[in-house]
Each structure stands twice: as C-alpha cells, then as structure tokens.
Amino acid sequence: MARNYERLTSTLQGIHYLMFACLMLGKAYHINLLSH
C-alpha cells in the first residue's frame, strides 16, 4: 500500500511541475508579445 501511495505522490508532483512550467511559459510568451 505504501508503495502505491509513493507512486501516486510522485505522479502528482510531476503534474504540478508540468502545470507550473506551462503557466510560466505562457506568461513568458505573453510578455514577449507585449515587448515587441
């Protein structure tokens, strides 16, 4: 049971990192469009 729980938390952590990266890339892209 503990092993499955560890796998689930690492998956959730990966999803959080992915979403954070998408948000930051979107903000960087938006700022880049405004600067031109």
ModelCIF file with pLDDT and N, C-alpha, C, O atoms, coordinates in Angstrom:
data_MODEL
#
_entry.id   MODEL 
#
_entity.id                         1 
_entity.type                       polymer 
_entity.pdbx_number_of_molecules   1 
#
_entity_poly.entity_id                      1 
_entity_poly.type                           'polypeptide(L)' 
_entity_poly.nstd_linkage                   no 
_entity_poly.nstd_monomer                   no 
_entity_poly.pdbx_seq_one_letter_code       MARNYERLTSTLQGIHYLMFACLMLGKAYHINLLSH 
_entity_poly.pdbx_seq_one_letter_code_can   MARNYERLTSTLQGIHYLMFACLMLGKAYHINLLSH 
_entity_poly.pdbx_strand_id                 A 
#
loop_
_entity_poly_seq.entity_id 
_entity_poly_seq.num 
_entity_poly_seq.mon_id 
_entity_poly_seq.hetero 
1 1  MET n 
1 2  ALA n 
1 3  ARG n 
1 4  ASN n 
1 5  TYR n 
1 6  GLU n 
1 7  ARG n 
1 8  LEU n 
1 9  THR n 
1 10 SER n 
1 11 THR n 
1 12 LEU n 
1 13 GLN n 
1 14 GLY n 
1 15 ILE n 
1 16 HIS n 
1 17 TYR n 
1 18 LEU n 
1 19 MET n 
1 20 PHE n 
1 21 ALA n 
1 22 CYS n 
1 23 LEU n 
1 24 MET n 
1 25 LEU n 
1 26 GLY n 
1 27 LYS n 
1 28 ALA n 
1 29 TYR n 
1 30 HIS n 
1 31 ILE n 
1 32 ASN n 
1 33 LEU n 
1 34 LEU n 
1 35 SER n 
1 36 HIS n 
#
_struct_asym.id          A 
_struct_asym.entity_id   1 
#
loop_
_ma_qa_metric.id 
_ma_qa_metric.mode 
_ma_qa_metric.name 
_ma_qa_metric.software_group_id 
_ma_qa_metric.type 
1 global pLDDT . pLDDT 
2 local  pLDDT . pLDDT 
#
_ma_qa_metric_global.metric_id      1 
_ma_qa_metric_global.metric_value   80.44 
_ma_qa_metric_global.model_id       1 
_ma_qa_metric_global.ordinal_id     1 
#
loop_
_ma_qa_metric_local.label_asym_id 
_ma_qa_metric_local.label_comp_id 
_ma_qa_metric_local.label_seq_id 
_ma_qa_metric_local.metric_id 
_ma_qa_metric_local.metric_value 
_ma_qa_metric_local.model_id 
_ma_qa_metric_local.ordinal_id 
A MET 1  2 46.00 1 1  
A ALA 2  2 52.00 1 2  
A ARG 3  2 58.00 1 3  
A ASN 4  2 58.00 1 4  
A TYR 5  2 57.00 1 5  
A GLU 6  2 61.00 1 6  
A ARG 7  2 69.00 1 7  
A LEU 8  2 77.00 1 8  
A THR 9  2 79.00 1 9  
A SER 10 2 80.00 1 10 
A THR 11 2 83.00 1 11 
A LEU 12 2 85.00 1 12 
A GLN 13 2 88.00 1 13 
A GLY 14 2 88.00 1 14 
A ILE 15 2 89.00 1 15 
A HIS 16 2 90.00 1 16 
A TYR 17 2 92.00 1 17 
A LEU 18 2 92.00 1 18 
A MET 19 2 93.00 1 19 
A PHE 20 2 95.00 1 20 
A ALA 21 2 94.00 1 21 
A CYS 22 2 93.00 1 22 
A LEU 23 2 94.00 1 23 
A MET 24 2 93.00 1 24 
A LEU 25 2 92.00 1 25 
A GLY 26 2 91.00 1 26 
A LYS 27 2 90.00 1 27 
A ALA 28 2 87.00 1 28 
A TYR 29 2 85.00 1 29 
A HIS 30 2 84.00 1 30 
A ILE 31 2 82.00 1 31 
A ASN 32 2 81.00 1 32 
A LEU 33 2 80.00 1 33 
A LEU 34 2 79.00 1 34 
A SER 35 2 75.00 1 35 
A HIS 36 2 64.00 1 36 
#
loop_
_atom_site.group_PDB 
_atom_site.id 
_atom_site.type_symbol 
_atom_site.label_atom_id 
_atom_site.label_alt_id 
_atom_site.label_comp_id 
_atom_site.label_asym_id 
_atom_site.label_entity_id 
_atom_site.label_seq_id 
_atom_site.pdbx_PDB_ins_code 
_atom_site.Cartn_x 
_atom_site.Cartn_y 
_atom_site.Cartn_z 
_atom_site.occupancy 
_atom_site.B_iso_or_equiv 
_atom_site.pdbx_formal_charge 
_atom_site.auth_seq_id 
_atom_site.auth_comp_id 
_atom_site.auth_asym_id 
_atom_site.auth_atom_id 
_atom_site.pdbx_PDB_model_num 
ATOM 1   N N  . MET A 1 1  ? 0.826 -1.202 0.000   1.00 46.00 ? 1  MET A N  1 
ATOM 2   C CA . MET A 1 1  ? 0.000 0.000  0.000   1.00 46.00 ? 1  MET A CA 1 
ATOM 3   C C  . MET A 1 1  ? 0.866 1.260  0.000   1.00 46.00 ? 1  MET A C  1 
ATOM 4   O O  . MET A 1 1  ? 0.579 2.214  -0.724  1.00 46.00 ? 1  MET A O  1 
ATOM 5   N N  . ALA A 1 2  ? 1.913 1.263  0.804   1.00 52.00 ? 2  ALA A N  1 
ATOM 6   C CA . ALA A 1 2  ? 2.781 2.442  0.865   1.00 52.00 ? 2  ALA A CA 1 
ATOM 7   C C  . ALA A 1 2  ? 3.464 2.688  -0.470  1.00 52.00 ? 2  ALA A C  1 
ATOM 8   O O  . ALA A 1 2  ? 3.679 3.835  -0.860  1.00 52.00 ? 2  ALA A O  1 
ATOM 9   N N  . ARG A 1 3  ? 3.801 1.628  -1.160  1.00 58.00 ? 3  ARG A N  1 
ATOM 10  C CA . ARG A 1 3  ? 4.476 1.775  -2.450  1.00 58.00 ? 3  ARG A CA 1 
ATOM 11  C C  . ARG A 1 3  ? 3.552 2.467  -3.463  1.00 58.00 ? 3  ARG A C  1 
ATOM 12  O O  . ARG A 1 3  ? 3.996 3.347  -4.199  1.00 58.00 ? 3  ARG A O  1 
ATOM 13  N N  . ASN A 1 4  ? 2.286 2.078  -3.504  1.00 58.00 ? 4  ASN A N  1 
ATOM 14  C CA . ASN A 1 4  ? 1.337 2.728  -4.402  1.00 58.00 ? 4  ASN A CA 1 
ATOM 15  C C  . ASN A 1 4  ? 1.147 4.201  -4.039  1.00 58.00 ? 4  ASN A C  1 
ATOM 16  O O  . ASN A 1 4  ? 1.005 5.048  -4.920  1.00 58.00 ? 4  ASN A O  1 
ATOM 17  N N  . TYR A 1 5  ? 1.144 4.494  -2.765  1.00 57.00 ? 5  TYR A N  1 
ATOM 18  C CA . TYR A 1 5  ? 0.989 5.878  -2.320  1.00 57.00 ? 5  TYR A CA 1 
ATOM 19  C C  . TYR A 1 5  ? 2.177 6.725  -2.769  1.00 57.00 ? 5  TYR A C  1 
ATOM 20  O O  . TYR A 1 5  ? 2.002 7.865  -3.200  1.00 57.00 ? 5  TYR A O  1 
ATOM 21  N N  . GLU A 1 6  ? 3.393 6.166  -2.668  1.00 61.00 ? 6  GLU A N  1 
ATOM 22  C CA . GLU A 1 6  ? 4.579 6.893  -3.126  1.00 61.00 ? 6  GLU A CA 1 
ATOM 23  C C  . GLU A 1 6  ? 4.507 7.153  -4.623  1.00 61.00 ? 6  GLU A C  1 
ATOM 24  O O  . GLU A 1 6  ? 4.862 8.238  -5.084  1.00 61.00 ? 6  GLU A O  1 
ATOM 25  N N  . ARG A 1 7  ? 4.063 6.194  -5.360  1.00 69.00 ? 7  ARG A N  1 
ATOM 26  C CA . ARG A 1 7  ? 3.948 6.372  -6.808  1.00 69.00 ? 7  ARG A CA 1 
ATOM 27  C C  . ARG A 1 7  ? 2.929 7.458  -7.127  1.00 69.00 ? 7  ARG A C  1 
ATOM 28  O O  . ARG A 1 7  ? 3.141 8.260  -8.036  1.00 69.00 ? 7  ARG A O  1 
ATOM 29  N N  . LEU A 1 8  ? 1.832 7.490  -6.392  1.00 77.00 ? 8  LEU A N  1 
ATOM 30  C CA . LEU A 1 8  ? 0.805 8.492  -6.621  1.00 77.00 ? 8  LEU A CA 1 
ATOM 31  C C  . LEU A 1 8  ? 1.328 9.898  -6.315  1.00 77.00 ? 8  LEU A C  1 
ATOM 32  O O  . LEU A 1 8  ? 1.067 10.829 -7.077  1.00 77.00 ? 8  LEU A O  1 
ATOM 33  N N  . THR A 1 9  ? 2.055 10.062 -5.223  1.00 79.00 ? 9  THR A N  1 
ATOM 34  C CA . THR A 1 9  ? 2.560 11.393 -4.890  1.00 79.00 ? 9  THR A CA 1 
ATOM 35  C C  . THR A 1 9  ? 3.593 11.857 -5.900  1.00 79.00 ? 9  THR A C  1 
ATOM 36  O O  . THR A 1 9  ? 3.633 13.042 -6.232  1.00 79.00 ? 9  THR A O  1 
ATOM 37  N N  . SER A 1 10 ? 4.431 10.954 -6.398  1.00 80.00 ? 10 SER A N  1 
ATOM 38  C CA . SER A 1 10 ? 5.414 11.369 -7.396  1.00 80.00 ? 10 SER A CA 1 
ATOM 39  C C  . SER A 1 10 ? 4.721 11.751 -8.698  1.00 80.00 ? 10 SER A C  1 
ATOM 40  O O  . SER A 1 10 ? 5.169 12.655 -9.402  1.00 80.00 ? 10 SER A O  1 
ATOM 41  N N  . THR A 1 11 ? 3.631 11.063 -9.017  1.00 83.00 ? 11 THR A N  1 
ATOM 42  C CA . THR A 1 11 ? 2.868 11.420 -10.213 1.00 83.00 ? 11 THR A CA 1 
ATOM 43  C C  . THR A 1 11 ? 2.231 12.791 -10.043 1.00 83.00 ? 11 THR A C  1 
ATOM 44  O O  . THR A 1 11 ? 2.273 13.615 -10.956 1.00 83.00 ? 11 THR A O  1 
ATOM 45  N N  . LEU A 1 12 ? 1.640 13.038 -8.874  1.00 85.00 ? 12 LEU A N  1 
ATOM 46  C CA . LEU A 1 12 ? 1.036 14.345 -8.626  1.00 85.00 ? 12 LEU A CA 1 
ATOM 47  C C  . LEU A 1 12 ? 2.085 15.452 -8.645  1.00 85.00 ? 12 LEU A C  1 
ATOM 48  O O  . LEU A 1 12 ? 1.829 16.545 -9.150  1.00 85.00 ? 12 LEU A O  1 
ATOM 49  N N  . GLN A 1 13 ? 3.258 15.172 -8.098  1.00 88.00 ? 13 GLN A N  1 
ATOM 50  C CA . GLN A 1 13 ? 4.327 16.162 -8.105  1.00 88.00 ? 13 GLN A CA 1 
ATOM 51  C C  . GLN A 1 13 ? 4.748 16.469 -9.542  1.00 88.00 ? 13 GLN A C  1 
ATOM 52  O O  . GLN A 1 13 ? 4.986 17.627 -9.887  1.00 88.00 ? 13 GLN A O  1 
ATOM 53  N N  . GLY A 1 14 ? 4.837 15.453 -10.362 1.00 88.00 ? 14 GLY A N  1 
ATOM 54  C CA . GLY A 1 14 ? 5.180 15.659 -11.767 1.00 88.00 ? 14 GLY A CA 1 
ATOM 55  C C  . GLY A 1 14 ? 4.143 16.497 -12.483 1.00 88.00 ? 14 GLY A C  1 
ATOM 56  O O  . GLY A 1 14 ? 4.484 17.356 -13.296 1.00 88.00 ? 14 GLY A O  1 
ATOM 57  N N  . ILE A 1 15 ? 2.871 16.248 -12.184 1.00 89.00 ? 15 ILE A N  1 
ATOM 58  C CA . ILE A 1 15 ? 1.798 17.037 -12.800 1.00 89.00 ? 15 ILE A CA 1 
ATOM 59  C C  . ILE A 1 15 ? 1.877 18.489 -12.348 1.00 89.00 ? 15 ILE A C  1 
ATOM 60  O O  . ILE A 1 15 ? 1.658 19.399 -13.147 1.00 89.00 ? 15 ILE A O  1 
ATOM 61  N N  . HIS A 1 16 ? 2.185 18.713 -11.081 1.00 90.00 ? 16 HIS A N  1 
ATOM 62  C CA . HIS A 1 16 ? 2.318 20.084 -10.581 1.00 90.00 ? 16 HIS A CA 1 
ATOM 63  C C  . HIS A 1 16 ? 3.466 20.804 -11.271 1.00 90.00 ? 16 HIS A C  1 
ATOM 64  O O  . HIS A 1 16 ? 3.325 21.963 -11.660 1.00 90.00 ? 16 HIS A O  1 
ATOM 65  N N  . TYR A 1 17 ? 4.607 20.126 -11.427 1.00 92.00 ? 17 TYR A N  1 
ATOM 66  C CA . TYR A 1 17 ? 5.735 20.741 -12.136 1.00 92.00 ? 17 TYR A CA 1 
ATOM 67  C C  . TYR A 1 17 ? 5.377 21.049 -13.582 1.00 92.00 ? 17 TYR A C  1 
ATOM 68  O O  . TYR A 1 17 ? 5.744 22.102 -14.105 1.00 92.00 ? 17 TYR A O  1 
ATOM 69  N N  . LEU A 1 18 ? 4.665 20.138 -14.227 1.00 92.00 ? 18 LEU A N  1 
ATOM 70  C CA . LEU A 1 18 ? 4.270 20.345 -15.618 1.00 92.00 ? 18 LEU A CA 1 
ATOM 71  C C  . LEU A 1 18 ? 3.334 21.547 -15.748 1.00 92.00 ? 18 LEU A C  1 
ATOM 72  O O  . LEU A 1 18 ? 3.503 22.371 -16.648 1.00 92.00 ? 18 LEU A O  1 
ATOM 73  N N  . MET A 1 19 ? 2.359 21.648 -14.864 1.00 93.00 ? 19 MET A N  1 
ATOM 74  C CA . MET A 1 19 ? 1.423 22.772 -14.921 1.00 93.00 ? 19 MET A CA 1 
ATOM 75  C C  . MET A 1 19 ? 2.120 24.092 -14.627 1.00 93.00 ? 19 MET A C  1 
ATOM 76  O O  . MET A 1 19 ? 1.822 25.108 -15.255 1.00 93.00 ? 19 MET A O  1 
ATOM 77  N N  . PHE A 1 20 ? 3.057 24.081 -13.666 1.00 95.00 ? 20 PHE A N  1 
ATOM 78  C CA . PHE A 1 20 ? 3.808 25.290 -13.349 1.00 95.00 ? 20 PHE A CA 1 
ATOM 79  C C  . PHE A 1 20 ? 4.634 25.731 -14.558 1.00 95.00 ? 20 PHE A C  1 
ATOM 80  O O  . PHE A 1 20 ? 4.695 26.918 -14.878 1.00 95.00 ? 20 PHE A O  1 
ATOM 81  N N  . ALA A 1 21 ? 5.269 24.764 -15.224 1.00 94.00 ? 21 ALA A N  1 
ATOM 82  C CA . ALA A 1 21 ? 6.064 25.092 -16.406 1.00 94.00 ? 21 ALA A CA 1 
ATOM 83  C C  . ALA A 1 21 ? 5.183 25.670 -17.509 1.00 94.00 ? 21 ALA A C  1 
ATOM 84  O O  . ALA A 1 21 ? 5.573 26.628 -18.176 1.00 94.00 ? 21 ALA A O  1 
ATOM 85  N N  . CYS A 1 22 ? 4.002 25.098 -17.703 1.00 93.00 ? 22 CYS A N  1 
ATOM 86  C CA . CYS A 1 22 ? 3.085 25.622 -18.720 1.00 93.00 ? 22 CYS A CA 1 
ATOM 87  C C  . CYS A 1 22 ? 2.646 27.046 -18.397 1.00 93.00 ? 22 CYS A C  1 
ATOM 88  O O  . CYS A 1 22 ? 2.574 27.893 -19.287 1.00 93.00 ? 22 CYS A O  1 
ATOM 89  N N  . LEU A 1 23 ? 2.356 27.308 -17.129 1.00 94.00 ? 23 LEU A N  1 
ATOM 90  C CA . LEU A 1 23 ? 1.955 28.662 -16.739 1.00 94.00 ? 23 LEU A CA 1 
ATOM 91  C C  . LEU A 1 23 ? 3.086 29.661 -16.964 1.00 94.00 ? 23 LEU A C  1 
ATOM 92  O O  . LEU A 1 23 ? 2.857 30.760 -17.471 1.00 94.00 ? 23 LEU A O  1 
ATOM 93  N N  . MET A 1 24 ? 4.294 29.284 -16.592 1.00 93.00 ? 24 MET A N  1 
ATOM 94  C CA . MET A 1 24 ? 5.432 30.191 -16.757 1.00 93.00 ? 24 MET A CA 1 
ATOM 95  C C  . MET A 1 24 ? 5.740 30.432 -18.235 1.00 93.00 ? 24 MET A C  1 
ATOM 96  O O  . MET A 1 24 ? 6.056 31.556 -18.625 1.00 93.00 ? 24 MET A O  1 
ATOM 97  N N  . LEU A 1 25 ? 5.650 29.396 -19.053 1.00 92.00 ? 25 LEU A N  1 
ATOM 98  C CA . LEU A 1 25 ? 5.883 29.563 -20.488 1.00 92.00 ? 25 LEU A CA 1 
ATOM 99  C C  . LEU A 1 25 ? 4.811 30.459 -21.100 1.00 92.00 ? 25 LEU A C  1 
ATOM 100 O O  . LEU A 1 25 ? 5.109 31.285 -21.963 1.00 92.00 ? 25 LEU A O  1 
ATOM 101 N N  . GLY A 1 26 ? 3.584 30.303 -20.663 1.00 91.00 ? 26 GLY A N  1 
ATOM 102 C CA . GLY A 1 26 ? 2.508 31.158 -21.164 1.00 91.00 ? 26 GLY A CA 1 
ATOM 103 C C  . GLY A 1 26 ? 2.723 32.615 -20.789 1.00 91.00 ? 26 GLY A C  1 
ATOM 104 O O  . GLY A 1 26 ? 2.492 33.510 -21.602 1.00 91.00 ? 26 GLY A O  1 
ATOM 105 N N  . LYS A 1 27 ? 3.164 32.855 -19.556 1.00 90.00 ? 27 LYS A N  1 
ATOM 106 C CA . LYS A 1 27 ? 3.431 34.231 -19.127 1.00 90.00 ? 27 LYS A CA 1 
ATOM 107 C C  . LYS A 1 27 ? 4.615 34.819 -19.902 1.00 90.00 ? 27 LYS A C  1 
ATOM 108 O O  . LYS A 1 27 ? 4.576 35.977 -20.317 1.00 90.00 ? 27 LYS A O  1 
ATOM 109 N N  . ALA A 1 28 ? 5.668 34.015 -20.094 1.00 87.00 ? 28 ALA A N  1 
ATOM 110 C CA . ALA A 1 28 ? 6.841 34.483 -20.823 1.00 87.00 ? 28 ALA A CA 1 
ATOM 111 C C  . ALA A 1 28 ? 6.471 34.804 -22.271 1.00 87.00 ? 28 ALA A C  1 
ATOM 112 O O  . ALA A 1 28 ? 6.936 35.802 -22.821 1.00 87.00 ? 28 ALA A O  1 
ATOM 113 N N  . TYR A 1 29 ? 5.649 33.978 -22.882 1.00 85.00 ? 29 TYR A N  1 
ATOM 114 C CA . TYR A 1 29 ? 5.206 34.211 -24.247 1.00 85.00 ? 29 TYR A CA 1 
ATOM 115 C C  . TYR A 1 29 ? 4.379 35.479 -24.348 1.00 85.00 ? 29 TYR A C  1 
ATOM 116 O O  . TYR A 1 29 ? 4.535 36.250 -25.295 1.00 85.00 ? 29 TYR A O  1 
ATOM 117 N N  . HIS A 1 30 ? 3.501 35.699 -23.380 1.00 84.00 ? 30 HIS A N  1 
ATOM 118 C CA . HIS A 1 30 ? 2.658 36.885 -23.368 1.00 84.00 ? 30 HIS A CA 1 
ATOM 119 C C  . HIS A 1 30 ? 3.507 38.154 -23.179 1.00 84.00 ? 30 HIS A C  1 
ATOM 120 O O  . HIS A 1 30 ? 3.278 39.155 -23.858 1.00 84.00 ? 30 HIS A O  1 
ATOM 121 N N  . ILE A 1 31 ? 4.458 38.117 -22.284 1.00 82.00 ? 31 ILE A N  1 
ATOM 122 C CA . ILE A 1 31 ? 5.345 39.263 -22.054 1.00 82.00 ? 31 ILE A CA 1 
ATOM 123 C C  . ILE A 1 31 ? 6.180 39.541 -23.299 1.00 82.00 ? 31 ILE A C  1 
ATOM 124 O O  . ILE A 1 31 ? 6.406 40.696 -23.661 1.00 82.00 ? 31 ILE A O  1 
ATOM 125 N N  . ASN A 1 32 ? 6.637 38.465 -23.953 1.00 81.00 ? 32 ASN A N  1 
ATOM 126 C CA . ASN A 1 32 ? 7.438 38.617 -25.163 1.00 81.00 ? 32 ASN A CA 1 
ATOM 127 C C  . ASN A 1 32 ? 6.611 39.289 -26.260 1.00 81.00 ? 32 ASN A C  1 
ATOM 128 O O  . ASN A 1 32 ? 7.141 40.115 -27.003 1.00 81.00 ? 32 ASN A O  1 
ATOM 129 N N  . LEU A 1 33 ? 5.335 38.957 -26.377 1.00 80.00 ? 33 LEU A N  1 
ATOM 130 C CA . LEU A 1 33 ? 4.488 39.592 -27.384 1.00 80.00 ? 33 LEU A CA 1 
ATOM 131 C C  . LEU A 1 33 ? 4.289 41.072 -27.087 1.00 80.00 ? 33 LEU A C  1 
ATOM 132 O O  . LEU A 1 33 ? 4.244 41.890 -28.006 1.00 80.00 ? 33 LEU A O  1 
ATOM 133 N N  . LEU A 1 34 ? 4.170 41.423 -25.805 1.00 79.00 ? 34 LEU A N  1 
ATOM 134 C CA . LEU A 1 34 ? 3.968 42.825 -25.427 1.00 79.00 ? 34 LEU A CA 1 
ATOM 135 C C  . LEU A 1 34 ? 5.214 43.663 -25.650 1.00 79.00 ? 34 LEU A C  1 
ATOM 136 O O  . LEU A 1 34 ? 5.115 44.863 -25.908 1.00 79.00 ? 34 LEU A O  1 
ATOM 137 N N  . SER A 1 35 ? 6.391 43.047 -25.554 1.00 75.00 ? 35 SER A N  1 
ATOM 138 C CA . SER A 1 35 ? 7.622 43.836 -25.667 1.00 75.00 ? 35 SER A CA 1 
ATOM 139 C C  . SER A 1 35 ? 7.964 44.206 -27.111 1.00 75.00 ? 35 SER A C  1 
ATOM 140 O O  . SER A 1 35 ? 8.775 45.100 -27.350 1.00 75.00 ? 35 SER A O  1 
ATOM 141 N N  . HIS A 1 36 ? 7.345 43.517 -28.072 1.00 64.00 ? 36 HIS A N  1 
ATOM 142 C CA . HIS A 1 36 ? 7.663 43.836 -29.473 1.00 64.00 ? 36 HIS A CA 1 
ATOM 143 C C  . HIS A 1 36 ? 6.797 44.923 -29.958 1.00 64.00 ? 36 HIS A C  1 
ATOM 144 O O  . HIS A 1 36 ? 6.910 45.334 -31.112 1.00 64.00 ? 36 HIS A O  1 
#
